[in-house]
Amino acid sequence: MYKSKANHSRLSFGCGAGAADVNVFTGGLSFSHHGMSVGANSFNISVGHVYNSRLNGNGLGLGFLDGWKLNCGQYIFPYESRYNFEGFSVTGTDGFGDYVYIDAAGEVHRFVYYKSVTESRVKKLCYYDESGTGLTLKVDTVYRTYEIADGSGSITLKLSLYNSSAGRLYAIEEKLSASVTVTKKVLAFEGGAYNIYDTRKASRKLKLNYDGEQLKTLSCTEPDSNGNRITLNHYYDKELTLSYRHRENKIKQPQKHLFCVN
């Protein structure tokens, strides 16, 4: 299992289906395919499909196919030896084991414990990103929530438990100025579907419908510039087929991309 660092050189490639990135030091491959987006500038929200070779065959079960995930699917969980990530420790520092963070691009980060603090009478464990990104993690030991902040403190990712041990991203807070903080809800389960939206314009949403663990459709509540509401259908076999389809009478030939598992 390769170990990626923030200062590793990378080669980038683009094509009609998306963009690829190769870590020159490790040989790790990542690929991103834009799915759907709405809004501009700070109002923009988007969902895309991400492949990362580091997620292949590790049993994490984070995506709809081996190595694949959504960019909005970001996860944090205690490290276990069965994941076989190089450099990670189960026992960690002072008995506090490492945490694994899977970011938007599918990169794996090792969070290492360095101190404990008390905030509002709640003990929180503090970790730093060993790969050198400047990210920090706070683990709330009472409410089992997680906060990941960038080095500047302008962006904070909020994650909460979605099963017995793993946390999943549910909100992004971004400071646009000293007095303005924007909150974007991620995978909020409302109205029978998972939704992504900016709280400043909560009626404009990207909606994700699942069948068990598999994403079936991705759609937007707001029509495009031509007045069409578009749905991105997902079909699974040994490969994933994505089919864009207009929901109005003006139906065009679906656009398809095939992503192979192997």
C-alpha positions as CSV (number, residue, x, y, z in Angstrom):
1,M,0.0,0.0,0.0
2,Y,1.7,3.2,-1.1
3,K,2.2,6.2,1.1
4,S,1.3,9.6,-0.5
5,K,2.9,12.9,0.7
6,A,1.8,16.5,0.0
7,N,5.1,17.3,-1.6
8,H,5.2,14.4,-4.1
9,S,5.4,15.4,-7.8
10,R,2.4,14.5,-9.9
11,L,1.5,14.3,-13.6
12,S,-1.9,15.4,-14.7
13,F,-3.8,14.4,-17.8
14,G,-7.2,15.5,-19.2
15,C,-9.7,14.0,-21.5
16,G,-13.4,14.3,-22.5
17,A,-14.5,12.0,-19.7
18,G,-12.5,13.7,-16.9
19,A,-9.1,14.3,-15.5
20,A,-6.4,11.9,-14.3
21,D,-3.5,12.4,-11.8
22,V,-0.5,10.1,-11.3
23,N,1.8,10.4,-8.2
24,V,5.3,10.1,-9.7
25,F,6.8,8.8,-6.5
26,T,4.2,6.1,-5.6
27,G,2.6,5.3,-9.0
28,G,-0.8,5.9,-7.5
29,L,-3.5,6.8,-10.0
30,S,-6.6,9.0,-9.4
31,F,-9.3,10.0,-11.9
32,S,-12.2,12.3,-11.5
33,H,-15.4,12.6,-13.6
34,H,-17.7,15.5,-13.3
35,G,-21.2,14.4,-12.6
36,M,-23.4,17.4,-11.9
37,S,-23.2,20.9,-10.5
38,V,-25.3,24.0,-9.8
39,G,-24.6,27.5,-8.7
40,A,-21.6,29.8,-9.3
41,N,-18.7,31.1,-7.2
42,S,-19.3,30.6,-3.4
43,F,-22.8,29.2,-4.2
44,N,-21.4,26.3,-6.3
45,I,-22.2,22.7,-5.2
46,S,-21.1,19.7,-7.3
47,V,-21.0,15.9,-7.3
48,G,-18.5,13.9,-9.2
49,H,-17.2,10.4,-9.5
50,V,-13.7,9.7,-8.2
51,Y,-11.4,6.7,-8.7
52,N,-8.3,6.2,-6.6
53,S,-6.0,3.2,-6.9
54,R,-5.2,3.3,-3.2
55,L,-8.9,2.3,-2.4
56,N,-8.7,-0.9,-4.5
57,G,-9.1,-4.1,-2.6
58,N,-8.8,-2.8,1.0
59,G,-12.4,-3.8,2.1
60,L,-13.4,-0.2,3.1
61,G,-16.6,-0.4,1.1
62,L,-16.8,3.4,0.6
63,G,-17.8,3.5,-3.0
64,F,-20.2,1.9,-5.4
65,L,-17.4,-0.1,-7.2
66,D,-13.9,-1.1,-6.0
67,G,-11.7,2.0,-5.9
68,W,-14.6,4.4,-6.8
69,K,-16.4,6.9,-4.6
70,L,-18.2,10.2,-4.8
71,N,-16.3,13.5,-4.1
72,C,-18.9,14.4,-1.5
73,G,-18.2,11.1,0.3
74,Q,-15.5,11.9,2.9
75,Y,-14.9,9.6,5.8
76,I,-13.0,9.5,9.1
77,F,-12.5,6.3,11.2
78,P,-10.0,4.7,13.6
79,Y,-7.2,2.8,11.9
80,E,-7.3,-1.0,12.0
81,S,-4.5,-3.4,10.8
82,R,-6.8,-5.1,8.3
83,Y,-6.7,-1.9,6.1
84,N,-3.0,-2.5,5.6
85,F,-2.0,1.2,5.1
86,E,1.7,1.8,5.2
87,G,2.9,3.8,8.2
88,F,-0.4,3.8,10.2
89,S,-0.5,2.6,13.8
90,V,-3.2,1.0,15.8
91,T,-1.7,1.9,19.2
92,G,-0.5,5.4,18.0
93,T,0.8,8.0,20.4
94,D,0.2,7.7,24.2
95,G,-2.2,4.9,23.4
96,F,-4.4,6.9,21.0
97,G,-4.4,5.2,17.7
98,D,-4.2,6.9,14.3
99,Y,-7.3,8.0,12.4
100,V,-7.8,7.4,8.7
101,Y,-9.3,10.3,6.6
102,I,-10.5,9.7,3.0
103,D,-10.8,13.1,1.3
104,A,-12.8,14.3,-1.7
105,A,-10.2,12.9,-4.2
106,G,-10.0,9.5,-2.5
107,E,-6.6,10.3,-1.0
108,V,-5.8,8.6,2.3
109,H,-4.5,10.7,5.2
110,R,-3.0,9.6,8.4
111,F,-4.0,11.7,11.4
112,V,-1.6,11.3,14.4
113,Y,-2.6,12.3,18.0
114,Y,-0.6,15.1,19.7
115,K,-2.7,16.5,22.5
116,S,-6.1,16.7,24.3
117,V,-8.1,19.9,25.0
118,T,-11.3,20.7,26.9
119,E,-13.9,22.8,25.1
120,S,-17.2,23.6,26.8
121,R,-16.4,20.9,29.4
122,V,-16.0,18.3,26.6
123,K,-12.7,16.5,26.1
124,K,-11.5,16.6,22.5
125,L,-8.6,14.6,21.1
126,C,-6.4,16.6,18.7
127,Y,-4.6,15.1,15.6
128,Y,-2.4,16.5,12.8
129,D,-2.1,15.2,9.2
130,E,1.2,13.4,9.0
131,S,1.4,13.9,5.2
132,G,2.1,17.6,5.6
133,T,-1.2,19.2,4.3
134,G,-1.7,21.3,7.4
135,L,-5.0,19.7,8.2
136,T,-6.0,19.2,11.8
137,L,-8.6,16.9,13.4
138,K,-10.6,17.3,16.6
139,V,-12.5,14.2,17.9
140,D,-15.3,14.9,20.3
141,T,-15.2,12.0,22.8
142,V,-18.7,12.6,24.1
143,Y,-20.9,13.3,21.1
144,R,-18.7,11.3,18.7
145,T,-18.3,14.1,16.1
146,Y,-15.3,15.2,14.2
147,E,-14.0,18.5,12.8
148,I,-11.3,18.8,10.2
149,A,-9.8,22.3,9.6
150,D,-7.4,23.5,7.0
151,G,-4.2,25.3,8.0
152,S,-5.7,28.8,7.7
153,G,-8.9,27.9,9.7
154,S,-11.1,29.3,6.9
155,I,-12.7,25.9,6.0
156,T,-14.0,23.4,8.5
157,L,-15.3,19.9,7.6
158,K,-17.9,18.5,10.0
159,L,-18.3,14.7,10.2
160,S,-20.6,12.6,12.3
161,L,-21.1,8.9,12.9
162,Y,-23.1,7.0,10.2
163,N,-22.3,3.6,11.6
164,S,-20.7,2.1,14.7
165,S,-17.3,3.6,14.2
166,A,-16.9,5.7,11.0
167,G,-17.8,9.3,10.5
168,R,-19.1,10.8,7.3
169,L,-19.0,14.4,6.1
170,Y,-22.3,16.2,6.7
171,A,-21.4,19.9,6.5
172,I,-18.7,22.2,5.2
173,E,-18.3,25.6,6.8
174,E,-16.3,28.3,5.0
175,K,-15.4,31.7,6.3
176,L,-15.8,34.2,3.5
177,S,-14.9,37.1,5.8
178,A,-14.5,37.8,9.5
179,S,-18.3,38.1,9.9
180,V,-19.7,35.8,7.2
181,T,-19.6,32.0,7.4
182,V,-21.2,29.9,4.7
183,T,-22.6,26.4,5.5
184,K,-23.2,23.7,2.9
185,K,-25.1,20.6,3.9
186,V,-23.7,17.3,2.5
187,L,-25.7,14.1,2.1
188,A,-28.4,15.4,4.4
189,F,-31.2,12.8,4.4
190,E,-34.4,14.8,3.8
191,G,-37.6,13.9,1.9
192,G,-36.5,10.3,1.2
193,A,-33.3,11.3,-0.5
194,Y,-29.8,12.5,0.3
195,N,-29.4,16.2,-0.5
196,I,-26.5,18.6,-1.0
197,Y,-27.2,22.3,-0.8
198,D,-26.0,25.7,0.3
199,T,-28.1,26.9,3.3
200,R,-28.3,30.4,1.8
201,K,-30.4,28.9,-1.0
202,A,-31.8,25.7,0.5
203,S,-34.4,25.1,-2.3
204,R,-31.6,24.5,-4.9
205,K,-30.4,21.0,-4.2
206,L,-28.6,18.1,-5.8
207,K,-30.5,14.9,-4.8
208,L,-29.0,11.4,-4.5
209,N,-31.2,8.3,-4.4
210,Y,-29.7,5.0,-3.3
211,D,-30.7,1.4,-3.6
212,G,-29.0,0.0,-0.5
213,E,-25.3,1.0,-0.8
214,Q,-25.5,1.7,-4.6
215,L,-26.2,5.2,-5.9
216,K,-29.0,4.9,-8.5
217,T,-29.8,8.5,-9.6
218,L,-28.4,12.0,-9.2
219,S,-30.6,14.9,-10.1
220,C,-31.0,18.7,-9.6
221,T,-34.1,20.5,-8.3
222,E,-33.2,23.5,-10.6
223,P,-33.5,23.3,-14.4
224,D,-30.5,24.1,-16.7
225,S,-30.3,27.1,-19.0
226,N,-32.5,25.3,-21.5
227,G,-35.3,24.7,-19.0
228,N,-34.5,20.9,-18.7
229,R,-34.3,19.0,-15.4
230,I,-31.6,16.4,-15.8
231,T,-31.1,13.1,-14.1
232,L,-27.9,11.0,-14.1
233,N,-28.8,7.3,-13.9
234,H,-26.3,4.7,-12.7
235,Y,-26.3,1.1,-13.9
236,Y,-24.1,-1.6,-12.5
237,D,-22.6,-4.8,-13.8
238,K,-18.9,-5.4,-14.1
239,E,-18.7,-1.8,-15.0
240,L,-20.6,1.4,-14.2
241,T,-22.7,3.0,-16.9
242,L,-23.7,6.7,-16.4
243,S,-26.6,7.9,-18.4
244,Y,-27.6,11.6,-18.6
245,R,-31.3,12.0,-19.4
246,H,-33.6,15.0,-19.7
247,R,-36.8,14.6,-17.8
248,E,-38.9,16.9,-20.0
249,N,-40.4,16.1,-23.4
250,K,-37.2,17.2,-25.1
251,I,-35.3,13.9,-24.5
252,K,-31.9,13.6,-26.1
253,Q,-29.8,10.5,-26.7
254,P,-28.3,9.6,-23.3
255,Q,-24.6,10.3,-22.9
256,K,-22.8,7.2,-21.4
257,H,-19.4,6.6,-19.9
258,L,-18.2,3.1,-19.0
259,F,-15.9,2.7,-16.0
260,C,-14.3,-0.8,-15.8
261,V,-13.7,-2.4,-12.4
262,N,-10.4,-4.1,-13.3
